[in-house]
Amino acid sequence: MKKSFILFVICLPMAALAQDSLSLNLDEAYALAIKNYPVTRQKDLVSRTSALNMQNLSSGLWPQIGLNGQASYQSAVTEVPIKIPSLQFDPLSKDQYRATLDLSQVIYDGGQVKSQQSILKQQQLVDEQKIDVEYQKLKERINDLWFSVLFLDEQLKLVNLSQQDVDVMLRKVSAQVQQGTAFKSALANLQAEKLKNDQRKAELRYSRKALIDVLGVFIGKELAPNSSLIYPQTALADSSVIKRPELELIKRQMALTDEQMKMIGVKKTPKVSAFVQGGYGRPGLNMLVNEFDFFYVGGVRFNWNLSAFYNNSRDKQINQLNREFIGIQADQLMLNIRADLKRYHADLNKYGELIKTDTDIIALRKQVSDASAAQLENGVITSSDYIREVNAEEQSRRNQVLHNLQLLQTVINYKTTTGN
């Protein structure tokens, strides 16, 4: 049983590693990163906060109840200025008391609550769209990580391919050294090149692991170092259709200023409400009776804040300036998008031209390295000459891989920039 437990403990990390080692495509990475992004949790908070504020505004149309109490002492009270022998008036007490229950109900508020609710709803849409704008930045970071890993993968393949050529030559030169037909320095040179390739592979593997770890942080998964990233398969987006979240944000901000403009007009309208006040105190409503008594008052209250007209014109100007400011932001955004798309168009053409000649360069470099291998076997050139030609062939292959990845990344960046 103890042996079984030890075997289980040993196998458990391997099982976990195999579970986390997966193939991931770019769209899946986007979805996982957005789900894991802390900003995503703000959407629920924005919605819940808006719902509570909406209820608070709605309560402004409900009956309003207030309980008030007051005890006071005053230096003088109302007195009857004449004295009638047959009629006696008790003077009012200078200490007076009052407790009231006030009830009011809005009859007409000029649409103020409705306008405030519309503003609140538009503000919620603006806040939610700001979160979508953050997703745009997140996708750009995922793109950079993704293609950095893909480039390292291709570099590792090329180093392994180059190492195969060096290993073949190592075996041949080693046999020649044993036969006395080659110098040991030639063998040492090839052995040093093999160690340099091993260093290069280790460097690339650690760099890849670091990038995979960072990607795992963004998507909320602990990825194994050997997790593979799938090459994106996508077509070039239509530049005439821009679906950037910033544009939707600007649209919603404009809608918010529209509602705020309506609110400016609502402030000028009169308000009507009904009220009832019941209370107990000394004196009551009859000021000539110096005793505690119950009382009530009811009626309709009219209120019109004429001072709202003072700032009406300036408030409208401020609102218009805000709209112009938002419009300038939209123009600046479109300017940047068009500039980026122009640059990507130029890059697409550039990488397309480079890729056309990469295959021919590799074929020529392959001929030279094959010839140098034969020359090294025949002692015509040194091992240093051979390694130089092998590295030149590897570099030409690296350039081809780089150009292909740069072309693909440009297509993805083009698509991300258009928001498609």
N, C-alpha and C positions, 0 to 999 in steps of 0.2 A: 504493500500500500504506500509506503514511504517512497519507493522508487517511482510509483505511478504519479505521486504528487510532484516529485522533482521533474519528471518528464512533462507534466502539465504546465508547470511554471516556466520551463524552458520554451515550450511550444507556444505559450500564450502571446509573448511579444511578436513572434513570427506570424501568428494568426491575425493579430491586430495590424501588423504591417501589410499583410496581404489584403486585408479589408480596406485599408486606406489607399492602397495602390490602385488607382483607377485611371480610366481614360475620360477626359473631360473636354467638352467642346466650349467654344467661346460664349454661346448663348446661355448655356448652363451656368457658366461662371458669372455672367451678368446677373442672372436670376438669383443665384446663391449669394452674391455680393450685396445685392439690393436687400435681400431678406435679412442678411446679417448686419447691414449698416445701421449704426445706432440712430441715425436721423430718421430711419423708417418708423421707429417707435413714436416719433413726434406726430405722425399723421393721426394716430389714435387720440393723442392728447389734444391736438387741435380740434378734432371733431367733438370730443367730450366737453372741452372748454366752451366751444361755440354753442353746444346744446344747452349747457347750464346758463350761459349769458342770454340765450334766446328765451329761456323760461323766466329769467329775471325781468327781461323787457316786457314779456307778456303779463307779468304780475302787475305792471303799471296800469293795466285796464281793469284790474280787479278792485273790489271795494277796499278802501284804505281805512284802517282802524287805528286810532291813537288814544292812549290813556294819559291824561295830564293831571297834575296836582300842583297847588300853589298855596303857600301861607305867607302873608305879608303884614307889615305894620307900616302905617303911613302917618305923616305928621298932621294931616288935616283930613276931615271928612265933609261930605255934603250936609249942609244944615238948611232948615227953612228960615228965611230971613225975617219972617213976621211972626208975631205971637198973637194967638187967638185964645181968649180966656176959656172958651168952652171946648177947645180942641188941643189935645196934647200929643206931640210927636217925640218919640224916643230918639235921641241922637244915635247915629251909626257908630259902631265900635271901630276904633282905629286898627285893631288886629282883625284881619279878614282872611277867610279860608275858601278854597274852591277846588273841587275835583270834577273833572269832566271826561266823558267818553265821546270822542269825535269820530264820525263816520262820513266818508266822502266817496262819491262814485263819479268817474269821468263819463260825461255824456258825449262830448266832442273834443278831441285833442288835435284836430287839424291834420291827422295822419302822422303825428310825430312818432308814435310807437312803431307803426308799420314801416316808416322810413328808417328808423334805427335798426329794425330787424333786417331790412334789405341791406343796409350797410354792413351789419354783422355777418350776413351770409356771404357777401362779396369778399369781406376780409378773410373769412375762412377759406374761400377758394384761392385767394392770393397766397395765404400761408401754406396751403397744401401744394400749390404749384411751385413755391420756393424749394420745397423738398425734392420735387422732380428735377429741378435745376441742379441740385446737388448730385442726383443720380447721373447726370450728364458728365460731370467732372469725375465721378467714380468710374464710369465706363472708359474714359480716356486713360485713367491709371491702369485699369485692367488690360487695356490694349498694349500699353508699354511693357507691362510685365509679361504678357503672353508672348509677344514677338521676341523679347529678350531670351526667354527660355527656348523658343524654337530655334533661334540662331545658335545658341549654345549646343543644342542637340545636333545640328548640322555640323558644327565645328568638331564635335566629338567623333562623328562619323568620318570626317575627313582625316582627322588625326589617326584613327584606327586604320584607314585605308593607306595612309602614308607609312604607318608602322609595318603593314604587311610587306610593302616593298623593301623597307629597311631590313626586316627579318629574313627575307629571301636572300638579300645580298650578304647579310651577316653569315648565313650558313655557307655561302659560296666562298667568301673571303676567309672564313675560319678554316675551311678545307684547304685553301691555297696556302695559308700560313703553315699549316701542318705539313704540307708538301714542300714548303720552302720556296714557293713561287710568288709570295706576297709578303709585304712587311707587316710586322705586328702593329705599327702605328696606324695602318689603314684599318685594321680590325678595331683598334682602340677608338678610332674616330667614329666608326659605325656604332660601337657600343655606347659611346657618349651621346650620339644622336638618339639611340633607343631610350636612354635614360631621360633625355630632354623631352621626348615624346611622352614618356610616362609622367613627367612633371606637368606637362601641358594638359594631359588627360585629368590628372588629379585637380589641377587648377580649375578646369572647366566643370568638373563634377561638383566641386565645392561651391563654385559660383552658381551653378544650376540649383543646388540644394538651397542656397540662400534665397534665390528668387522664388522657388517653390514654397518655401516657408512663408515668405511675405504674401504670396498668393493665397496660401492657406489661411492666413490671418484675415484677409479680406473676405473670403467666402465662408469663413467659420468652420473649416475642416482642417484637421491635421493631416496633410498629404505626405505620403511616402516619397522618398527621394526619386524613386523610379516611376512615379506617376507620369503618364504620357499626356501631352496636350495635342489635341487634334487640330490639323490645319483648317482654318476657316474656309468654307466654300460659300462665296457670295458674289453677286453681280454688282457692277458699278451702279450706284444710285442715281436717280434723275435729279440733276441740280436745280431743275425748275420747281421742284416740290421740296420746300423746306419745312420740316416738322420739329424744329428745335423747341424744347420746353420753355426757353426764355421768351420766345414769341408768344406762347400761350400765357405766360406770366404777365407780359406787357398788355395783352388783351384783357386779362382779368383786372389789372391795375386801372386800365381805362374805364372798365365797367364800374369799378369802385368809385372813381371820381364822378361818374354820372350820378350815382346814388347820393354822393355827398353834395352834389349840386342841387338835387331835389330837396335835401334836408335844409339847405339854406333858405329855400322858399317856404318850407314848412314852419320855420322859426317865426315867420311874420304872421301866421294865422292865429286868431283868438282861440281860447280854450273855454269850455263850458263844463261845469260839474255841479252835481247836487250834493248837499251836505245836511247832516243832522248832528246836533250836539246836545247831549243830555248831561246834567250835572247835579251836584249837591254842594251847597256852600252858604256862607254868610257874608254879605247879604245875597239873596237870590236875584232874580231879575227885577223885583220890586225893591227899589232902593230905599223906600220909606219904611220897610219892615226890617228891623234889626234882629233877625232870627235866622237860624239854619233852615233852608228850604230846598226842595227839588225844583229843577227847571229844565226846559228844553228849548232849542231853537232849530228850525229847519228852513231850507230854501235852496236857491240856485245861485251859484257863484259864476261870475263872468270875469275872465282875465285876458288881457291883451297887452303883451310886452312890446310897447312901442319903441323901446330902445333897440330892438332887433333891426329896425330900419337903419340905425346909425352905421352899422358895419356890413349891411347887406351887400353893397356895391364892392367893398374891399374883399369880402369873403368870396365873391364870385371871381374877382381878379386873381386871388390866391389860387382858387381852384383851377382857373384857366392856365396859370403859370405851372401848376403841377402837371397838367395834361401836356403842356409843351415840353416839360422836363422829361416825362415818360416817352414822348415822341422822339426826343433827341436820343434817348437810350436805345429805342428801336432802330433808329438810323445808324447808330454806332455799331449795334449788334450786326445788322445786315452788312455794313461795310466790312467788318472783320470776317464774317462768313464768306462774303464774295472774295476777299483777299486770300483766305485760306483755300478756297476751292480753286482759285487761279493757280496758287502754288502747287496744289496737288495735281492739277492738270499738267503742269510743267514737269513735275516729278514722274508722272505716269509715262509721259513721252520719253523722258530721259532714261528711265530704267528699261523701257521697252527697247530702246536703241542699244543699250549696254548688253542686254540679254541676247540680242541677235548675234553679237560678236563673241560672247563668252564661250560658246560651244566650239567655235573655230580656234580660239586661243588655247582652250584645254586640249584639243586634238594636236595642235602644234607642240605644246609643252609635253604632251605624252610621248610624241615622237622623239623629242630631245632627250627626255629622261630614259626612255628605252634604249636609245643609242648610247647614252652615257653609262648605262648598266653594262652593256656589251663591252664598251671601252674599258670600264673598270676591271672586268673579268680578264681582259687581254693586257692589262697593265698600261694602257695608253694614257689614262687620266688617274688622278688621285681620288681617294674616297671623299675628300672635301669637295672636289668638283662634282662628284656624283650627288652628294647630299644637297648641294646648292641647286642642282637641276630638279631633284625630287621636291625640294621646298618650293621651287618656282611653280611646279605643277600643282602642288597643294594650294598655293596661294591663288592660282587661277581658278581652281575649283571653289575655293573659299569666296572668291569674288562673285562667282556665278550664284552660289547659294545666297550670299548677301543681297545681290541684286534681285533675285526671285522673292526673297522675304521682304525686301524694301518695297517691291512692287505690290505684294499682297497687303502689306501693312498700310500702304498709301490708299489702297482700295477701301480697307476697313476704316481708316481715318476719314476718308471722303464720306463714307456712309454715316459714320458717327457725327461728322460735322453737319450733315444735312438733317440729322435726326431721324433717318429712316432705318 
